[in-house]
């Protein structure tokens, strides 16, 4: 591949990466151990204390479960279920048994760096001394306040003073449309710029289609060459349950990308076809620096079957909102 093709490929990958601070923050329930409660049954006063102790232990457990959800410790979360415990998620998918639960949580729960997950009980109903029924809400707390993601119910059993999850079910408060799925992209609206050698990319992003899509325009300039203008459209794919994008470059090439979040990084799997017919792929990684800048790096790059070295981390800065 000649030098101009390599530069074009790098800039195309950069264009896809500039939109990658996305997520499909589907709400998740988490489950953790609590302190054992004291059992007293000899007097009426003792029974009242027993109920208070049990409720206190359950609330303490839910607080610990919330911490486990925020940290996304899949093994610990699964250990708080009975061996044959079951969890039904918002889509009605049933997962049963500790090994399957651990695998499910590892695959679907991500650590929260800026949001605290909380399980808040609304009803705690004790059934004798050995069982409890809980109804509550799954909420998220961040700098903008608290939002309710889902409702949950749990059936717990008291095993030697330790409350264990027998079954748990989550249900959505209200179905989310594609526009609400894209709210994590609101930070993107405005102008951004990145430079690499004698090349410069300026990106402008705006909401279109009543917020169901984002339209991005890239102006790519390079010393001694006419400016190039690329276009990108971002939307929500309900079948894949994730944010995706389509991009079209000024040379006639086009491509497709999909995103996933790992800790505080975004990983974008991008693939495309150049005007020449060459197929290209790349894994782009976005690392947040602050609200007005991030670092981008393109890795595992290929074009027409040839492999290219990873790029150096590139800083992308906000120009205006």
C-alpha positions in Angstrom: 0.0 0.0 0.0 1.4 3.4 -0.9 1.9 6.2 1.6 -1.3 8.1 0.6 -3.4 5.0 1.1 -1.9 4.5 4.6 -2.6 8.1 5.6 -6.2 7.9 4.3 -6.7 4.7 6.3 -5.4 6.3 9.5 -7.6 9.3 9.1 -10.7 7.1 8.3 -10.0 5.1 11.5 -9.7 8.4 13.4 -13.0 9.6 12.1 -14.7 6.5 13.4 -12.9 6.7 16.7 -14.0 10.3 17.4 -17.5 9.1 18.0 -16.7 6.2 20.3 -17.5 7.4 23.8 -20.7 5.3 23.8 -22.3 2.8 25.9 -25.2 0.5 26.3 -25.6 1.0 29.9 -28.2 -1.6 30.5 -29.1 -1.7 34.2 -27.9 -4.7 36.2 -28.9 -6.1 39.6 -26.0 -7.2 42.0 -26.0 -9.5 44.9 -23.7 -9.6 48.1 -23.4 -11.1 51.6 -24.8 -9.5 54.7 -24.2 -9.8 58.4 -26.1 -12.6 60.2 -29.1 -11.5 62.2 -29.8 -12.4 65.8 -32.7 -14.8 66.4 -34.8 -14.3 69.6 -38.2 -16.0 70.0 -38.9 -16.2 73.7 -41.0 -13.0 74.2 -43.1 -10.6 72.2 -40.3 -8.0 72.6 -37.8 -10.5 71.3 -39.9 -11.2 68.2 -40.1 -7.4 67.4 -36.3 -7.3 67.7 -36.0 -10.3 65.5 -37.9 -8.6 62.7 -35.9 -5.4 63.1 -32.6 -7.3 63.0 -33.7 -9.2 59.9 -34.7 -6.1 58.0 -31.5 -4.4 59.1 -29.4 -7.4 57.8 -31.3 -7.4 54.5 -30.8 -3.7 54.0 -27.1 -4.1 54.8 -26.9 -6.9 52.3 -28.5 -4.8 49.5 -26.0 -2.0 50.2 -23.2 -4.6 49.8 -24.9 -5.9 46.7 -24.9 -2.4 45.2 -21.1 -2.1 45.8 -20.6 -5.4 44.1 -22.6 -4.2 41.1 -20.6 -1.0 40.8 -17.4 -3.0 40.9 -18.8 -5.7 38.5 -17.2 -8.5 40.6 -18.9 -11.4 38.8 -17.6 -14.2 41.0 -18.6 -12.4 44.2 -22.0 -11.6 42.8 -22.7 -15.1 41.9 -21.6 -16.4 45.3 -24.4 -14.6 47.0 -27.0 -16.9 45.2 -28.0 -20.3 46.3 -26.3 -23.1 44.4 -29.5 -23.4 42.3 -30.4 -19.7 42.5 -32.0 -18.0 39.5 -31.9 -14.5 38.0 -34.3 -13.2 35.3 -33.2 -10.0 33.5 -35.2 -7.3 31.9 -35.5 -9.2 28.6 -37.0 -12.2 30.3 -33.8 -14.3 30.0 -33.5 -16.8 32.9 -30.0 -17.7 34.2 -29.8 -20.5 36.8 -27.0 -21.9 39.0 -23.9 -20.1 40.3 -21.5 -21.0 37.4 -24.0 -19.7 34.8 -24.7 -16.6 36.9 -21.0 -15.8 37.2 -20.6 -16.1 33.4 -23.7 -14.0 32.8 -22.5 -11.2 35.1 -19.0 -11.3 33.7 -20.4 -10.9 30.2 -23.0 -8.2 30.9 -21.9 -6.1 34.0 -19.3 -3.4 33.5 -17.5 -1.5 36.3 -19.0 2.0 36.9 -16.4 4.7 37.3 -18.7 7.7 37.6 -22.0 6.2 38.6 -23.0 4.4 41.8 -25.6 1.5 41.4 -28.0 1.1 44.3 -30.6 -1.5 45.2 -33.3 0.4 47.2 -36.0 -1.8 48.9 -39.5 -0.5 49.0 -41.1 -3.6 50.6 -39.5 -6.2 52.9 -41.9 -8.9 53.8 -40.6 -11.6 56.2 -42.1 -15.0 55.8 -41.5 -16.8 59.1 -37.9 -16.9 60.3 -36.4 -18.4 57.2 -37.6 -16.4 54.1 -38.1 -12.8 52.9 -39.7 -11.2 49.9 -38.3 -7.9 48.7 -39.6 -5.4 46.2 -37.5 -2.4 45.2 -35.9 -0.3 42.5 -32.4 -0.3 40.8 -31.1 3.3 40.7 -28.0 5.0 39.4 -26.5 8.0 41.2 -24.1 10.5 39.5 -23.2 14.1 39.5 -26.5 14.9 37.7 -28.7 13.2 40.3 -30.5 9.9 40.7 -32.4 8.0 38.1 -34.4 4.8 38.3 -33.4 2.1 35.9 -35.6 -0.9 36.8 -37.8 -2.6 39.4 -36.7 -5.8 41.1 -38.1 -8.5 43.2 -36.1 -11.1 45.3 -36.9 -14.2 47.3 -34.3 -14.8 50.0 -33.7 -17.6 52.4 -32.1 -17.4 55.8 -29.4 -20.1 56.0 -27.8 -20.1 59.4 -28.2 -16.4 59.7 -27.0 -15.6 56.2 -29.6 -14.3 53.7 -29.1 -16.1 50.4 -30.7 -15.2 47.0 -33.0 -17.9 45.8 -34.4 -15.9 42.9 -34.3 -12.3 41.6 -36.2 -10.7 38.7 -35.7 -7.2 37.1 -38.2 -5.4 34.9 -37.9 -2.1 33.0 -39.6 1.0 34.3 -40.4 1.9 30.7 -39.0 0.8 27.4 -36.2 3.0 26.0 -36.4 4.3 22.5 -33.4 4.8 20.2 -33.1 8.5 21.2 -32.8 7.7 24.9 -30.2 5.0 24.1 -28.0 7.7 22.5 -28.0 10.2 25.4 -24.5 9.0 26.3 -23.4 10.8 23.1 -24.7 14.2 24.1 -21.2 15.3 25.2 -20.2 14.9 21.5 -22.2 17.8 20.2 -19.9 20.6 19.1 -16.5 20.9 17.4 -13.4 18.8 17.9 -9.9 18.8 16.4 -7.0 16.4 16.2 -3.6 16.7 14.5 -1.1 14.1 13.3 2.0 15.2 11.5 0.9 17.6 8.8 -2.7 16.3 8.8 -5.5 17.9 10.7 -9.1 16.6 11.3 -11.9 18.9 12.4 -15.2 17.2 13.4 -18.6 18.8 13.9 -21.4 16.8 15.5 -25.1 17.5 15.8 -28.3 15.7 16.6 -30.8 14.9 13.8 -34.0 13.0 13.4 -35.6 14.1 16.7 -32.5 12.8 18.5 -32.6 9.3 17.0 -29.4 9.9 15.1 -26.2 11.9 15.2 -24.7 13.4 12.1 -21.0 14.1 12.0 -19.0 16.0 9.4 -15.2 15.7 9.1 -13.0 18.1 7.3 -9.6 16.6 6.7 -6.7 18.9 5.7 -3.2 18.0 4.7 -0.4 20.3 3.5 -0.3 20.5 -0.3 -3.6 18.7 -0.8 -7.2 19.8 -1.2 -9.5 19.3 1.9 -11.5 16.1 2.1 -14.9 15.9 3.7 -16.2 12.7 5.3 -19.6 11.9 6.7 -20.8 9.7 9.6 -24.2 8.7 10.9 -24.7 7.2 14.4 -27.7 5.3 15.6 -29.0 2.5 17.8 -29.3 -1.1 16.5 -32.1 -2.9 18.6 -31.2 -6.3 17.2 -27.6 -6.0 18.4 -28.6 -4.0 21.4 -25.7 -1.6 20.9 -24.8 1.7 19.3 -23.4 1.5 15.7 -22.3 3.9 13.0 -21.9 4.1 9.2 -19.2 6.3 7.7 -18.6 7.5 4.1 -15.3 9.1 3.0 -14.8 11.5 0.2 -12.8 9.1 -1.9 -15.8 6.7 -2.2 -15.0 4.3 0.6 -17.5 3.4 3.4 -17.5 1.5 6.6 -19.3 0.2 9.7 -18.4 0.3 13.5 -19.7 -1.1 16.8 -18.7 -0.3 20.3 -18.3 -1.8 23.8 -17.0 -0.4 27.1 -14.2 -1.9 29.1 -13.6 -0.1 32.5 -12.8 3.5 31.5 -12.0 2.7 27.9 -14.1 2.3 24.8 -13.2 -0.3 22.3 -14.5 0.1 18.7 -14.4 -2.7 16.2 -14.4 -1.0 12.8 -14.4 -2.4 9.3 -14.7 -0.8 5.9 -14.2 -1.0 2.1 -12.0 1.5 0.3 -12.9 2.9 -3.2 -10.3 0.5 -4.6 -12.2 -2.4 -3.2 -9.6 -3.1 -0.5 -11.1 -4.3 2.8 -9.9 -2.6 6.0 -10.3 -3.4 9.7 -9.1 -1.8 12.9 -9.7 -1.9 16.7 -9.8 1.7 18.0 -9.4 2.5 21.7 -10.7 5.7 23.4 -9.3 6.7 26.8 -10.9 9.7 28.5 -8.6 12.4 29.7 -11.2 15.0 30.9 -14.6 16.3 29.6 -12.8 18.3 26.9 -10.2 15.8 25.6 -9.5 12.2 25.2 -6.8 9.9 23.7 -7.3 7.8 20.7 -5.3 4.9 19.4 -5.9 2.5 16.4 -4.7 -1.1 16.9 -4.7 -4.4 14.9 -5.0 -2.5 11.6 -5.3 -4.3 8.3 -5.9 -3.3 4.7 -6.1 -5.6 1.7 -4.8 -8.4 3.9 -1.7 -6.5 5.0 -1.0 -5.8 8.7 0.1 -2.3 9.9 1.6 -1.2 13.2 -0.5 0.3 15.9 -0.7 4.1 15.9 0.8 6.2 18.7 -1.9 7.6 21.1 -3.4 10.8 19.7 -5.0 13.6 21.8 -8.3 14.9 20.5 -9.5 18.3 21.9 -12.8 20.1 22.1 -12.9 23.4 20.2 -16.4 24.5 21.2 -19.8 23.1 22.2 
